[in-house]
Amino acid sequence: MSPTPTLSEQPMRTGSRLERVLRSGRFAVTAELNAPDSADPSDVYKNALVLAEVCDAINATDGSGANCHMSSMGCCALLTRAGYEAVLQVSCRDRNRIAIQGDLLGAAAMGVKNVLCLTGDDVSNGDQPQAKRVFDFDSIQLLQVARMMRDQGVFLSGRKLTTPPRLFLGAAENPFVPPFDWRPLRLGKKVQAGAVFIQTQYCFDIPRLQQFMQRVRELGLHEQVYILIGVGPLRSEKAAEFMRTKVPGVWIPDAVVERLAKTPKEKKLEEGMQICIEMIQQIREIEGVHGVHVMAFRQEEMVAEIIQRSGLFPRRSRRELPRQSSTEILIPETPLS
């Protein structure tokens, strides 16, 4: 295989806001919009408005944890319609190659420029374990096909596209679960397949992240892909225990759980936020890290406060929108660039 070009050698793919920020060398901030259990577009817009003030792009989750919510495609259609910068998540768990390629074209036609390619959590982790698994692709194969459509202008079948999609391609990585030596190598395979940005699983272990990034630098991958480290607040030691025992791929050291356990009940939420802020500040100092990806289930206001208090984003003032009925669309006065 030909060597992967460095970031400075790679052409501008889409002109997306996220791509421009990363290329400029600024420390990027993305956040996760948890898809609602609702058909009301205002449930998407009210959370997006909070996040858009403090981040460069908003991820719309795709059946995270193998649980059903509004689709990532549906959320991204609403977000792009209102001028927000969206990241479409595509999980291989639920679609075959025909559906995935069609979704990539549809997303690009709607104005989605950023795509995060995921294998997806197994259905056994979700609330409908009887669902059938698809897994026609894994994330690396999905990246390869998306890059083929973009760069060669063809479907996997070889049939030519009239207009190829312009996509800024990303993938996920988890430095915090074994086998640790394999994780940087797996990252290299995703970069070779076409990933230009990476968003990681939650980081609660800075020493482990530093070891991962040291190996990433030794392999030269920090010059080939933009790496955004996942972070998020913990509400209490019970929440931490739940996450590290019930959420696939999440590792939380005992020291973090004990710190929350020793905190008075009325101060646990603040302490959880402070832990996240400290993590962000330490992550910013690690060579080869290009940003953070902030996640907090159904806690968008908390995400915004954490980003602001971390000193990452002096943002424009809050735009308050009038109350509207569930059939009306809440659109910001001026779209974000």
C-alpha positions as CSV (number, residue, x, y, z in Angstrom):
1,M,0.0,0.0,0.0
2,S,1.2,3.5,-0.7
3,P,2.2,5.6,2.3
4,T,-0.5,7.8,3.8
5,P,0.2,11.5,3.1
6,T,0.7,13.8,6.1
7,L,-2.0,16.2,7.0
8,S,-0.3,19.1,5.3
9,E,0.0,17.1,2.1
10,Q,-3.7,16.1,2.0
11,P,-6.0,18.2,-0.1
12,M,-9.0,20.2,1.3
13,R,-11.8,17.7,1.1
14,T,-15.0,19.6,1.8
15,G,-14.5,23.0,3.3
16,S,-16.5,21.9,6.4
17,R,-16.3,24.0,9.5
18,L,-14.6,21.1,11.4
19,E,-12.1,20.5,8.6
20,R,-11.2,24.2,8.5
21,V,-10.7,24.5,12.2
22,L,-8.5,21.4,12.3
23,R,-6.4,22.5,9.4
24,S,-5.9,25.9,11.0
25,G,-4.2,24.3,13.9
26,R,-6.8,25.4,16.4
27,F,-7.8,23.0,19.2
28,A,-11.1,21.7,17.9
29,V,-14.2,21.0,20.0
30,T,-17.0,18.7,19.0
31,A,-19.9,17.5,21.1
32,E,-22.5,14.8,21.0
33,L,-26.2,15.5,20.5
34,N,-28.1,12.5,21.9
35,A,-30.8,11.7,19.4
36,P,-34.3,12.1,21.0
37,D,-37.0,9.5,21.5
38,S,-39.3,11.8,19.6
39,A,-40.6,12.8,16.2
40,D,-40.6,16.5,17.3
41,P,-37.9,18.5,15.5
42,S,-37.8,21.0,18.3
43,D,-36.3,18.3,20.6
44,V,-33.3,18.3,18.3
45,Y,-33.1,22.1,17.8
46,K,-33.2,23.0,21.5
47,N,-30.3,20.8,22.3
48,A,-28.4,21.8,19.2
49,L,-28.7,25.5,20.0
50,V,-26.9,24.9,23.3
51,L,-24.1,22.9,21.8
52,A,-23.5,25.1,18.7
53,E,-22.5,28.0,20.9
54,V,-19.5,26.1,22.3
55,C,-18.3,23.6,19.6
56,D,-17.2,23.4,16.0
57,A,-19.4,20.4,15.0
58,I,-22.3,18.4,16.5
59,N,-22.3,14.6,16.3
60,A,-25.7,13.0,15.8
61,T,-25.5,9.5,17.4
62,D,-26.6,6.5,15.4
63,G,-28.3,4.0,17.7
64,S,-25.6,4.4,20.4
65,G,-25.4,1.4,22.7
66,A,-27.6,-0.5,20.3
67,N,-30.7,1.4,21.5
68,C,-33.3,2.9,19.2
69,H,-33.6,6.7,19.0
70,M,-34.2,9.2,16.1
71,S,-31.7,8.3,13.4
72,S,-28.5,10.1,12.8
73,M,-29.6,10.8,9.3
74,G,-32.8,12.4,10.5
75,C,-31.0,14.5,13.1
76,C,-28.4,15.6,10.5
77,A,-31.2,16.5,8.1
78,L,-32.6,18.9,10.7
79,L,-29.3,20.2,11.7
80,T,-28.1,21.0,8.2
81,R,-31.4,22.5,7.3
82,A,-30.9,25.0,10.2
83,G,-27.3,25.8,9.3
84,Y,-25.5,23.8,12.0
85,E,-22.3,21.8,11.3
86,A,-23.3,18.2,11.7
87,V,-21.3,14.9,11.9
88,L,-23.2,12.0,10.6
89,Q,-22.5,8.7,12.4
90,V,-22.9,5.6,10.3
91,S,-23.0,2.3,12.1
92,C,-22.4,-1.0,10.2
93,R,-24.5,-2.9,12.6
94,D,-27.9,-1.9,11.1
95,R,-27.3,-1.6,7.3
96,N,-25.9,-3.5,4.4
97,R,-23.6,-2.1,1.8
98,I,-26.4,-1.0,-0.5
99,A,-28.1,1.0,2.2
100,I,-24.9,2.5,3.5
101,Q,-23.7,3.8,0.1
102,G,-27.2,5.3,-0.6
103,D,-27.1,7.0,2.8
104,L,-23.7,8.5,2.1
105,L,-25.0,10.1,-1.1
106,G,-28.2,11.3,0.6
107,A,-26.3,12.8,3.4
108,A,-23.9,14.6,1.1
109,A,-26.9,15.9,-0.9
110,M,-28.4,17.4,2.3
111,G,-25.2,19.2,3.0
112,V,-23.6,16.9,5.5
113,K,-19.8,17.1,5.1
114,N,-18.5,15.1,8.1
115,V,-19.0,11.4,8.5
116,L,-17.9,9.2,11.4
117,C,-17.6,5.5,10.3
118,L,-18.4,3.0,13.1
119,T,-18.7,-0.7,13.3
120,G,-21.4,-0.3,16.0
121,D,-22.2,-1.8,19.4
122,D,-23.6,-5.3,19.2
123,V,-27.4,-5.7,19.6
124,S,-26.8,-7.7,22.8
125,N,-25.9,-4.5,24.5
126,G,-29.2,-2.7,23.7
127,D,-32.8,-2.9,24.7
128,Q,-33.8,-5.0,21.7
129,P,-31.3,-7.9,21.8
130,Q,-33.6,-9.9,19.5
131,A,-32.7,-7.5,16.6
132,K,-30.8,-9.1,13.7
133,R,-27.2,-8.0,13.2
134,V,-26.1,-6.9,9.7
135,F,-22.3,-6.1,9.9
136,D,-22.0,-6.3,6.1
137,F,-19.0,-4.0,6.6
138,D,-16.8,-3.1,9.5
139,S,-15.6,0.4,10.1
140,I,-12.4,0.0,8.0
141,Q,-14.3,-1.4,5.0
142,L,-16.8,1.4,5.4
143,L,-14.0,4.0,5.3
144,Q,-12.6,2.3,2.2
145,V,-15.9,2.4,0.4
146,A,-16.7,6.0,1.4
147,R,-13.2,7.1,0.2
148,M,-13.7,5.2,-3.1
149,M,-17.0,7.0,-3.7
150,R,-15.4,10.4,-2.9
151,D,-12.1,10.0,-4.7
152,Q,-12.8,7.7,-7.6
153,G,-16.5,8.6,-8.1
154,V,-17.8,5.0,-8.2
155,F,-19.9,2.7,-6.2
156,L,-18.3,-0.5,-4.8
157,S,-19.9,-2.2,-7.8
158,G,-17.8,-0.1,-10.1
159,R,-20.8,1.9,-11.4
160,K,-19.9,5.6,-11.9
161,L,-21.4,8.3,-9.8
162,T,-22.8,11.4,-11.6
163,T,-21.6,13.6,-8.7
164,P,-19.3,12.1,-6.0
165,P,-19.9,13.0,-2.3
166,R,-17.5,15.5,-0.7
167,L,-16.9,13.9,2.7
168,F,-14.5,14.6,5.6
169,L,-14.1,11.0,6.9
170,G,-13.6,10.0,10.5
171,A,-13.6,7.0,12.7
172,A,-13.6,6.0,16.4
173,E,-10.8,4.6,18.5
174,N,-10.5,3.4,22.1
175,P,-7.0,3.7,23.7
176,F,-8.3,2.5,27.1
177,V,-9.2,-1.2,26.7
178,P,-6.8,-4.1,25.9
179,P,-5.0,-5.2,23.9
180,F,-3.2,-1.8,24.4
181,D,-0.3,-2.5,22.0
182,W,-2.8,-3.2,19.2
183,R,-4.8,0.0,19.5
184,P,-2.3,2.3,17.8
185,L,-1.9,-0.3,15.0
186,R,-5.7,-0.5,14.6
187,L,-5.7,3.3,14.4
188,G,-3.1,3.1,11.6
189,K,-5.3,0.7,9.6
190,K,-8.2,3.2,9.9
191,V,-5.9,6.0,8.7
192,Q,-4.8,3.9,5.8
193,A,-8.4,3.2,4.9
194,G,-9.2,6.9,4.7
195,A,-9.9,8.3,8.2
196,V,-8.7,11.9,8.5
197,F,-10.1,12.6,12.0
198,I,-10.6,10.3,15.0
199,Q,-12.9,10.7,18.0
200,T,-12.0,8.4,20.9
201,Q,-14.0,6.7,23.7
202,Y,-14.3,8.5,27.0
203,C,-10.9,9.3,28.6
204,F,-10.7,9.1,32.4
205,D,-7.1,7.8,32.5
206,I,-4.5,10.4,31.4
207,P,-1.4,8.1,31.9
208,R,-3.0,5.4,29.6
209,L,-3.8,8.1,27.0
210,Q,-0.2,9.4,27.2
211,Q,1.2,5.9,26.5
212,F,-1.2,5.5,23.6
213,M,-0.2,8.9,22.1
214,Q,3.5,8.2,22.6
215,R,3.1,5.1,20.4
216,V,1.0,7.1,17.9
217,R,3.8,9.6,17.6
218,E,6.4,6.9,17.2
219,L,4.3,5.5,14.3
220,G,4.0,9.0,12.8
221,L,0.2,8.8,12.9
222,H,-0.2,12.2,14.6
223,E,1.0,13.7,11.3
224,Q,-1.6,11.8,9.3
225,V,-4.8,12.1,11.2
226,Y,-6.5,14.6,13.5
227,I,-7.2,13.1,16.9
228,L,-10.0,14.3,19.2
229,I,-10.1,12.8,22.7
230,G,-13.5,11.9,24.2
231,V,-14.4,13.4,27.5
232,G,-17.5,13.7,29.7
233,P,-18.7,14.4,33.2
234,L,-19.7,11.9,35.8
235,R,-22.6,12.8,38.1
236,S,-21.6,10.5,41.0
237,E,-19.7,7.4,41.9
238,K,-22.8,5.3,41.1
239,A,-22.9,6.8,37.6
240,A,-19.2,6.0,37.2
241,E,-19.8,2.4,38.3
242,F,-22.7,2.0,35.9
243,M,-20.6,3.3,33.0
244,R,-17.6,1.1,33.6
245,T,-19.7,-2.0,34.2
246,K,-22.6,-1.5,31.7
247,V,-21.3,0.7,28.9
248,P,-19.1,-1.2,26.4
249,G,-15.5,0.1,26.1
250,V,-15.6,2.6,29.0
251,W,-12.7,2.4,31.4
252,I,-12.8,4.4,34.6
253,P,-9.9,4.0,37.2
254,D,-10.7,3.3,40.8
255,A,-9.1,6.6,41.8
256,V,-11.8,8.6,39.9
257,V,-14.6,6.6,41.5
258,E,-13.1,7.0,44.9
259,R,-12.7,10.8,44.5
260,L,-16.5,11.0,43.7
261,A,-17.4,8.7,46.6
262,K,-15.5,11.0,49.1
263,T,-17.3,14.1,47.8
264,P,-20.4,15.3,49.8
265,K,-23.7,14.5,48.0
266,E,-24.6,18.1,47.3
267,K,-21.2,18.6,45.6
268,K,-20.9,15.4,43.5
269,L,-22.2,17.0,40.3
270,E,-19.7,19.9,40.6
271,E,-16.9,17.5,41.3
272,G,-17.7,15.4,38.3
273,M,-17.6,18.5,36.1
274,Q,-14.3,19.5,37.7
275,I,-12.8,16.1,36.9
276,C,-13.8,16.6,33.3
277,I,-12.4,20.1,33.1
278,E,-9.1,18.9,34.6
279,M,-9.0,16.1,32.0
280,I,-9.5,18.6,29.2
281,Q,-6.7,20.8,30.5
282,Q,-4.3,17.9,30.7
283,I,-5.3,16.6,27.3
284,R,-4.5,19.9,25.7
285,E,-0.9,19.5,26.7
286,I,-0.4,16.2,25.0
287,E,1.5,16.4,21.7
288,G,-0.5,15.1,18.7
289,V,-3.9,15.7,20.2
290,H,-6.0,18.1,18.0
291,G,-9.1,18.5,20.1
292,V,-11.7,17.0,22.4
293,H,-15.1,15.4,21.8
294,V,-17.4,16.1,24.7
295,M,-20.2,13.6,25.5
296,A,-22.9,13.6,28.2
297,F,-26.1,11.7,27.8
298,R,-29.1,14.1,27.8
299,Q,-27.0,16.8,29.5
300,E,-26.3,19.3,26.8
301,E,-26.3,22.3,29.2
302,M,-23.6,20.6,31.3
303,V,-21.5,20.1,28.2
304,A,-21.7,23.8,27.3
305,E,-20.7,24.8,30.8
306,I,-17.8,22.4,30.9
307,I,-16.4,23.7,27.6
308,Q,-16.8,27.3,28.7
309,R,-15.1,26.7,32.1
310,S,-12.3,24.8,30.4
311,G,-11.3,28.0,28.6
312,L,-11.7,26.3,25.2
313,F,-14.3,28.6,23.6
314,P,-15.2,32.2,24.2
315,R,-18.4,32.0,22.2
316,R,-21.0,34.3,20.8
317,S,-23.8,35.3,23.2
318,R,-26.8,33.0,23.6
319,R,-29.6,33.5,21.0
320,E,-32.9,33.0,22.6
321,L,-35.5,31.7,20.2
322,P,-39.3,32.2,20.6
323,R,-41.5,29.3,21.7
324,Q,-42.9,27.5,18.7
325,S,-45.2,24.6,18.2
326,S,-43.9,21.1,17.5
327,T,-44.7,21.4,13.8
328,E,-42.6,24.5,13.4
329,I,-38.9,24.5,12.8
330,L,-36.6,26.4,15.1
331,I,-33.9,28.0,12.9
332,P,-31.1,30.3,14.2
333,E,-31.2,33.9,13.0
334,T,-27.9,33.4,11.2
335,P,-26.4,30.0,10.3
336,L,-23.1,29.0,11.7
337,S,-20.3,29.2,9.2
